[in-house]
Amino acid sequence: MAKPVLWLPRKVSDATVERARRDYEVILNEADTPGTAEEIIAMSAKVDAMMPCHSEHFSAEVVARLDPRLKIVANHSVGVDHCDIPALKARGIVVTNTPDVLSDATAELAMLLMLGAARRAVEGDRLVRTGAWDSWSPAFMVGKQVTGARLGIIGMGRVGRAFAAKARGFEMEIHYYNRSRLAPELEQGATYHETIESVLNVADFLSLHCPATPETIDLMNAERLALLPDGAVLVNSARGALVDEDALRAAIGTGKLAAAGLDCFKVEPGGNPAFAAHENIFMLPHIGSATRSTRDAMGFRALDNLDAFFAGKTPRDSL
Ligand code: DGY
């Protein structure tokens, strides 16, 4: 029987490509450029399956123009805000993602953002790198201590819980908001709050771990930022859509927030040029899951989903 044809629009790990080639006829975008709407539509007539990343957008308009040949979109990502899932499902196209396997890498990066923002990593690096470090005193480069501080987590899914586990190593007092309260074995002593606002009131550090949905767009707006204690630090390793960037910039500008650590932005790639003037905004280019082992695991999880589908089973991560 002919192998199903699979499109890999982005350069996934070598191990993923090697494994994919065993069971699929692989079409690889060697240029590794984001798949445009027209490319996705054109490719849908040539392939049975696609393994896109969050850089390929399956809007309702794109989905409406997909060729019936395409049967499954096996995302190489946990976030699926780049896909109109109801539209895909209405076309009978199966959609999957890659949960679990990137939780630790993303939580690790959130920890880096929190520490780097709190301890003024951007400013310190610049001083040393440019040769501008010419003095030292007890008042020099004083930051905010993480150990023992109060941490607010919005969204206690897999990544939020992995972040909480790492924060416990810093003896942080953990407060969280989630759509529903976790069972005690998952909560592990963290304090549940019934509203986001209630978490904000106590969060010296606030880390966002919820998906981007119509309900969470600009979740951190001016009103909510104002509820944080003075000198709080905001960390976002989830999605740029969650933060009103003008409001964040204003809160950084007035000193309401001591710092922010951001791995994602409203506009990607590129980020928000207005943030560059603020050395207390520690920024990274959406690399939360970018470790070698996690990239392999994401690719393999997407392939597991494809294999199940083509074996006539329901993929484990069907959405
Ligand atoms: C994800 O998997 O959602 C990460 O943001 C990388 O795409």
Boltz pocket constraint, residues with backbone or C-beta under 6 A from the ligand:
constraints:
  - pocket:
      binder: B
      contacts: [[A, 53], [A, 54], [A, 76], [A, 77], [A, 78], [A, 79], [A, 80], [A, 98], [A, 102], [A, 237], [A, 238], [A, 286], [A, 288], [A, 289]]
      max_distance: 6.0
